[in-house]
Amino acid sequence: MVAVVSVLMTLASIVLFCIETLPVFALTHCVKDEAPNFLDPFFVIETVCTAWFTVELSEHDVSSPRIQRHRVTV
């Protein structure tokens, strides 16, 4: 189940980064001299994906018997 969620998070992240580069969406969430919109769907999805990747990497570090060897393979 975790592997399925990881793949879906990776796909969501890739699709989101591609969509953000389209001209229609390129200027919707970056306005000069204004605070960022933390409720922007792009920001929320990116934050969730980044949090998932961070938790997943942390779990790998904790569960690895030899962290040094694990970090070399990542």
URTACOR-V726766 format. One record per backbone hydrogen bond with DSSP energy under -1.0 kcal/mol. NH is the residue of the N-H (numbers start at 1). CO is the residue of the C=O. Records with the same first field share a line. If there is no record, write none. Layout:
NH: CO ; CO
//
This chain:
5: 1
6: 2
7: 3
8: 4
9: 5
10: 6
11: 7
12: 8
13: 9
14: 10
15: 11
16: 12
17: 13
18: 14
19: 15
20: 16
22: 19
25: 22
26: 22
28: 25
34: 31
40: 37
44: 40
45: 41
46: 42
47: 43
48: 44
49: 45
50: 46
51: 47
52: 48
53: 49
54: 50
55: 51
56: 52
57: 53
58: 54
59: 55
60: 56
61: 57
62: 58
63: 59
64: 60
70: 66
71: 67
72: 68
73: 69
74: 70
//
